[in-house]
Amino acid sequence: MAMSGFEGYRKGDPVTKRIEIGLLMAGLATFTLLYNTQAILPYFTRDYSISPATAALSVSAATAGLGLGLLVAVPISERIGRVRLIRWSMTLSALLGIGVALVDSWELFLVTRFVMGFVLAGLPATAAVYLREEIHRSYATSATGVYIFGTTLGGLAGRIVSTGIIDLLDRTGLGERVPFSASHAAMLGTAVIALVCAGACWVLLPESRGFSPQRDSAGELVRKFGRAFRDPVLLALYVTGGLGMGTFVGAFNVLGFRLEAPPYSLGIGAIGLLYLIYPVAGYASVLAGRAADRYSLRAVLPFGSVIGLVGVLVLAARPLVLVVLGMAIMAMGFFIMHSLASAWVAVRATATVQVPAQAASMYMLFYYAGSSINGNLAPLAWESFAWPGVTVLCGSMMASAFVLALLLHRSKPAVT
């Protein structure tokens, strides 16, 4: 129940720090579980004798499940509260992540990944709205940037821990002693990390003070979701999130195949180390949040897609140093786009259509639809046209996002 007169915790408040760290840990857990297969896709192609596009389904199954789960997570959060949903979502998904690592059948593996993604929806469906409810508006955008930074740490952990475990097993010969493949041992390790993070959420996240429960009928729920599509600015932000995430996941789904092949011929451990660019790139979301607080969301958002497009073009270069630089630049652009677009959705929906939770859910639905769709289109482009095909596909998506950002820049501010 929202407390009368509560305007949100301010910057520097100890509770604000608890919320920031708690959501950072939740973001770490979510993205560790979602993307712990991405950097090791070449191992799935060998373990199961499948194509790169089929292996990429291990990522797309989880993100597709998450996208569907968003439709359920929002109504649940409206009834039981954001914090309770986040806590249980993190815990159950971590346990499912452990179960995924113990599955041998490829078909059952994909089904379990889908269910895990569905359960994971509790955090992305509610995080931005939760921050708007609990953090004072003068600091809410910056706090969202901290949460996004946590998701980048999760992306890093999911990739570097999984590749590191496989590299350790390969170098020490321990892989022959474990009862399952190295790729599944890697997923087990990342799931344990997620379970620890889930425990941190229970300890750190305080009970809500700005939340008011809603017990809507099925018809009212449908009408609320319908209202989330009435504002053209919100629609453009939804598509922006999908384009950004699609570009990012599509390129990184293929990158492992590119780097293990000549002329690079990198081992799995070396490929994993390249993902250390994540924290550096992810910090751009924090800086972008601060810039948006000082100027405006509409003024800063176009820079994200421009930076992302430059990264896609640099990635097309042959020298390894430029490939790594392109990774970093593209990741910076994507994180800027996502942190600002998700924060803008929460602000805009509150002012115009009065359904911020539903609008945030729709943003994330488009976001993960972009991941699922281009996450498989990019490997198909790789199989047919090598990296130039991936460049054209991802470059076109990021260029489209820039056009949308320019249109959003010219949009009229909402009257609050």
N, C-alpha and C positions, 0 to 999 in steps of 0.2 A: 504494500500500500504506500503510495507516494506521500511523503511528509509535507505538510503545509508549510510554505515559505522556504522550502529547500531549493536552492539555486544551483547546487552542484559543488563538488569539492574543487578547490582552486589549486593552481600550481604551487608546489612546495608543501602542500598538506600531506602528512604521513599516509593518510588513507588513499590519496591520489597515487602515491608511490606504490602502495600495495596493489591497487587496481592495475596500474601500468605493468608491474612485474608479473602479476597473475595472468593478465591477458597475453603478455609476451610469452610466458610459459605455455599457455593454451595454444597460441599461434605456432609455437615451436612444435608442439605435439601434433597438431593438425597437419602441418605441411611435411613433417617427418614421415608420418604414415601415408600421406597421399603420394609422395614422390620418392619413397625409398626404393622403388623399382626403376626409376628413370635412368639413372647412370649405369645400371647393370643390365639394360635391355639386351646387349649382345650375348650375355650369359643365358638368357631365356631362349634366344634363337638356337643356341647349341644344346641346352638342356632338353628342350622340347621339340627340336628340329622344326622350327617355325620361321616365318619371314619376319623382317623388321616391323612391318605394319601390324602383323598379328601380335608380336611381342609388345608393341605399344598399347595394345588393348589392356595391358595390366595397369597402365596409368589411366586410360580413358574409362575403364570400368569403375574405378574408384571415384573419378570426378563426375561421371554420369550419375552414380548413386548419390553423391553429395548434392548434385543439382536437383534431383527428384526429392531428396530429403528436405530441401529448403522449403518446399510447399507445405510440409508437415510441421517443420520446426517452428515456424513463426506462430501458428495458432497455439502450439503447445507452450511456447514462451509467454504468450499473452495470458495464459491461464496460471502456469506454475512459477513464472518469473524467469528472467534472463540468467541469473546466477545459478539457479538450480539446474536449468537445462544445460548450461555450459559444463558444470561439474560432472553430471551423469554422462553427457555426450563424450567428454574426454576419457572417462574411465572405461565405458563400455567399448568404445572404438579401439582403445589400447589393448583390451583383452581380445577383441576380434583380430587385431593385428598379430597378436601372438598365435591365434588360431590359423590365420592365413599362412604363416610360416611353416605350419605342420601339414599342409595339404599337398598332396602329390599330383592329383589330376589337374590338368590345365583348365578344363571346363569348370570344375569345382573351385579352383583357385580364382578364376574370374568372378564367379558368383559370390564368393566370400569377400573379395575385394569390393564388389558392388555394395554388399550389405554394410561393410565397414564404412564406405564412403557415405552411405545413407545416414548412418548413426553420427558421423562426423559433422553433419550439417548444423548441429546445435550452436557451434561457435560462429562460423561465418554468417549465419542467419541473424545473429543478435549482437555481435560485437560492436558494430558502429552505433546502433541504437542504444545499447547499454552505456556506451561512453557518453552519448548525448544526454542520457538521463542522469548519469552520476557525476559527470565532470562539468564544471562551469564553462559556459560557452566561450569565454575568453581563452580557454586552454584546450578545448575539446578537439580541435583539428590537430594540434600538436600531439595530443595523447593518441589520436588515431594513427599518426605517423609512427609512434613508438610501438603500437600494436602491429602495424605492418612490418616494422623492423623485426619483430618476433617471428613473423611468418617467413622472413628471409633467413633467419637463423634455422628455422625448421627445414626450409629448403636445402640449406647447407648441410644440416645434420643428416637428413634423409639420403643425401647423395654421398657425402664424404665418409660417413660411418659405414654405409653399406659397401662402398668400394674398398674402404680400409679393412673391413672384416674379411672380404674375399681375398684381398692382397695378402693379408696375414696368413690365412689358411693355405693359400697357394705357396707362399714362401717357406712356411714351416712344415708343410706336409700334413698338418692337422685335418685338412679337408677330407682325408681318407678315413679319419677316425670318427667323424660325426655321422649320425644316422640319416642325414639328409644332405642335399646339395649345398654348395657354398653360397649360392644365391639365396636359398631359404634360410641359411644360418645368418646371412646379412640382414634379412628382414626381421628375424627374431631379435637380433641385437637392437635394431631401431625401434621395435615395438616396446622393448623393455624401457628404453629412454622415454618413449611417449607415456608409459605408465607412471614413471617417476614424475613427469610434468603434470599429469593428471592429479597426482597427490598434492602437488604444489598449488593447484587451483583450489582444492578444498580448503587449504590452509590460508591462502592469501586473499582470495576474493571475498569482500565483505557483503553482507546482505544488502539488498537494494534499498535506497531511500527515495529514489525518484520514479519508481515503478508503480503503476496502478494496474491491477489485474483486469482482464477483459474476458467475459464469458459469452462470446458471440455465437449465434446460431450458424448453421451451415450456410444459409442464404446470406447472412451478413458477412461472413468470411469471404464468400465469392464476390460480394459487392466491394469489399475493401481491397481485394486484389485487383478488381477492375479499376478502381480509382487510381491505383498505382500506375496506370497507363494513360491517364488523361492529360498529363503535362508533357509536352514535346521535349522540354529540357531533360526531364527524367528519362525519356526514351533514348535520347542521344547519349546520356551518361551510361545507360545500360549497355548500349552497343559499343561504346568506348571501352568499357570493361571487358567485353567479350573479345574485341579485336586485340587489345593489349595482351590478355592472357593467352589467346590463341597463338599470337606471334611468339610469345615467350616459350610456351610449352612445346609448340611445334618445332622450333629451332633446337631446343635442348633435348627433345626426344631423339633427334637424329645425330646430335653432336658426338655421342659416344661411338656410333658406327663410323663417323668420319675420322675421328682421332685414332681409332685402333687400326685403321687401314693405312697403307702407304700414302704419302711419304712420311707420315707421322709415326705410325706403328707404336703408339703409346700403350703401356700396360694399364690395367684397371686402377692400380694405385695412383699412377701419375694423372690419369684422367680425373680421379676423385679430387686430387689436390687443386686442380684448376677451379673447382667450385669455391675455393677460398675467397674468390672475388665477391661472393654473395654479401658478406657483412659490409664491405666497402660500398657496393652498389646499393644495398638496402638502406644504408644510412642516408642516402639521397631522399628517401621518403620522409625522414625526420626533418631534414633541411627544407624540403618542399612544403611540409606542414607549417613550419615557422614562417616561410616566405608568404604562404597563403594567408596566415593570420595577420601579417603586416600589410599585404597588398590586397589580394582577393583570390579566391579559387579560380575564377574565370581568367584572371591575368596570368596565372602560373601554369595552368593545365596544358596549354599548347607546347610548352617546353618539353614535357614528357614525351610526346609522340615524335617531336623533332629529334630528340636525343636517341630515342629508340630506333628511328629510321637510320640515323647515322651508324648506330651499332650494327644493324642488319647489313649495311653496305660494307662496313669494315670487316665483318665476319666472312665476307666473300673472298677476302685476300688469302693468299697461299701461305705466307710465313706464319709460323706458330705464334710468334709474339703478337702479330696483328689479330690472329684468331682469338687469343686470350683477351686482348684489348677490346675487340668487338663484343665478346661475351659481356665484359664489364659495362661497356657503354649501353648495350641493348638492355641489360638488366636494370641499370640506373633509370633509363627512360621508362621502362615498364613499371617499376616501383613508384616512380613519381606519378604516373598516370593513375595507378590503382589507388594509392593513398588519397589523392585529391578527389578522384571521381567518387569513391565510396563515402568520403566525408561530405561531399557536395550533395549526394543523394539524400543523406540523413537530414541535412539542413533544408534542402529544397522541398522534400516531401512533407516535412513538418509545417512549412510555411504555405504550401499550395494545396496539397491533397489530404493533408492531415492523417496519413497512414505511413509513418516512417518505417515501421517494422516490415510492412508488406513491400514497400519500395526497396528497402535494403535487401530483402529476400529476392526480389526480381532482378536487382543488380547482380547479386551473386549467382542467380540462375543463368543469366546471360554470360557471366564471367566464366562459369564452369562449362557452359555449353561451348564457348569458344575453345576452352581447353580440350574437351572431348572431341570436338569436330576436327580442329586443325591439328590436334595431337596425333590423329591418324592420317590426315591429308598430307602432312609434311613427310612422314615416312614413305608414303606412296610417291610423292614428288622425288624423294631421294632415290627410290628404287628405279624410277623411270628416267630422271634427268640429272641425278647426282646433286651436288650442292647448288649449282645455278638454279635448279628448279625450286629448291627450298628458299633461295634468296628472292626469287620473283614472287613466290607465294607470300612469304612473310613481309617482304617490302611493300607489297600491295595493301596488306592489312594495316600496317603501321601508317602508310600514307593516307588511307581512308580515315584512320583515327585522327590524324592531324587536321583533315578537312572538317571533321566533326568538332574538333576543339576550337577551330576558328569560328564556326557557327555558334558554338556555345559562348565564346568570348563576346559575341554581339547580342546575346540574349539579354532580356530585361531582368534585372534582379527581382526576386520575389519580395512582396510586401508582407512583412511580419507584423 
